[in-house]
């Protein structure tokens, strides 16, 4: 997968301590005499990986938020990290949105139950960085991550992503749609759902952006996406029920616009439960996006938060994302050095062409358009 265009690189720039940049002795915490985990911008500030692991184990806890176990293989990622390092993970609001994550950072500031780390849709990573909510941190594999996939200061870093896709229960829908244009056909009345509210959830935001690309819009103009859903609503095809694993299994959302790695995962998850879930990346609305990792600036367990980042961006963590059908940001580098699991890479949903990405300015503009127009588009 090609690198994201440079426009997504955040403009914030925080200086890295000389000790971290030069590999000198780690910065000291004046109160304890040990490394100041909250100020650490790389593993060097701890005195190496072993010292980071030691500090994280001493904290013994990690708070995560909005990580469903069946999303991009997060269940296995969480279990593997906890078992490997002996750290207890508290997973709050697993079905929450990116907006919920940002709100938790603000409302739980200073509390032990505040989230340590965040997994955010791109638009929320950008806005959170602009609000100064994140602690800059550069993992050991930093240099292998394309420049367009990370904030220059390490405030957020893209880790996995995918394409907007259309999932369809072939046992309930005789002719599954292949394109956005197909979704307007009368045979899909009451069947087409999104994964959440596009003003709050990254997956749904991407679904509207893809609709814009399919209906005459562009990265600069998401308005046709709003018009598409207005037409979908008028035709009676839009289903306001939020698509989840439960609604897919019970048939409430027989057609779901969602990330390809989630839809592909449903095909595996529900195959033995009578659901014949088909997945296609629509040729008329090809939209790709990564999700970003960030460390809460006020994380109650700052060392564990940074160890979690190191784990996710290691070959082990990236291969676990791939196992969940997500396209790992380090995949090109891992294919070059031979650390990518070829068997799981071969199972990724097929997509033709090279992906292109919206810039920071384009995403911010699209977010503003959705905030002011989504309710009117699907109300009534």
Secondary structure, DSSP 8 states (H G I E B T S, - for coil): -----GGGS-S------HHHHHT-S--B-TTTSSB-GGG--SGGGGTSHHHHHHHHHHH-EEEEES--TTSTTHHHHHHHHHHHHT-EEEEE-TT--HHHHHHHHHHTTTSTTS-SEEEEEHHHHHHHHHTT-EE----TTGGGS-GGGB-TTSS-EEEEEEEEEEEEETTT-SS---STGGGGSGGGTTTEEESS-TTT-HHHHHHHHHHHHHTT-BTTB-HHHHHHHHHHHHTT-B--S---HHHHHHTTTSEEEEEHHHHHHHHHHTGGGT--EEEE--TTS--EEEEEEEEETT-TTHHHHHHHHHHHTSHHHHHHHHHTT-EETTHHHHHHHT-S-HHHHTTS----S------HHHHHHHHHHHHHHHHHHH--
